[in-house]
Amino acid sequence: MRALIYIWMIFLGALASIDARGEDFAAVVSPPRFEVASKPGATLRQVIEVTNRSPTPAHYRFHTADFLLGPDYGLTFHDELLPGSCRPWVAIERSLVTLPPGGTIRYRFEVQVPADAPAGECRFAVMIEAAEPSSTQAGAVQIPIVGRIGVIVYVAVGDAAPRIEIFGPETVTHNSQRVPAVRVHNSGTAHTRMSGFLSGKDAGGRSYDFTPSDLPILPGEDRSVILTPSTPDNPTPTLTFPVSMKGTLEWADQKTDLNEIFK
């Protein structure tokens, strides 16, 4: 059996573009993700811009995939249709593209939402990968490597919307540091991301600003939203608990006040 290593990048953050490089894979893709809306019976058309930064011609393969988001926000991709997949609604421009050095393509895809589609969220990935693997040496073994980029697409259908409940306070370990967090449950029909303006003090009387993690919270999920501290002169301070905090948490078109002590 021949092993195959995928070097891939998946877009969860708000990046303007990304540069993913493998042995023969140097692609810049924009936008990094799509968060769009459509109505039942409508056709939604979007464009991904792909540029080949390699000094040699690049051969890319395009296809769609379903994805699952793990507890640690790691993603797994599935070529087979998962239960409830909306990928049968999706059409892509073509499966193979060749770009010269420095060449750019505006690659089109569309989502044809059925007229009887219920309110909810269509989620899938457009995968862009090297058409042929390169290889790396591991001892006496040549291991094939395929560069891959996944652009995540969220389509809110009809009146799909998140429905958020916030629990806490709690503390979690993140990057080997103990930090404040709140537990967020989404019982709605669309994903959301948390934002907000929060400030507080720790047991030593030091003042901090706190930034909520803005990773996606999918329908039916329960996630810890980390409240990362910072100061004007230290982006990664160490807190001394207990920590008092107040401010506003926001998501979609909703918000709530927060006034808590994290012990």
Secondary structure, 3 states (H helix, E strand, C coil): CCCCEEEEEECCCCCCCEEEECCCCEEEEECCEEEEEECCCCEEEEEEEEEECCCCCEEEEEEEEEEEECCCCCEEEECCCCCCCCHHHEEECCCEEEECCCCEEEEEEEEECCCCCCCEEEEEEEEEEECCCEEEEECCEEEEEEEEEEEEEEEEECCCCCCEEEEEEEEEEECCEEEEEEEEEECCCCCECCEEEEEEECCCCCEEEEEECCCCECCCCEEEEEEEEEECCECCCCCCCCEEEEEEEEECCEEEEEEEEEC
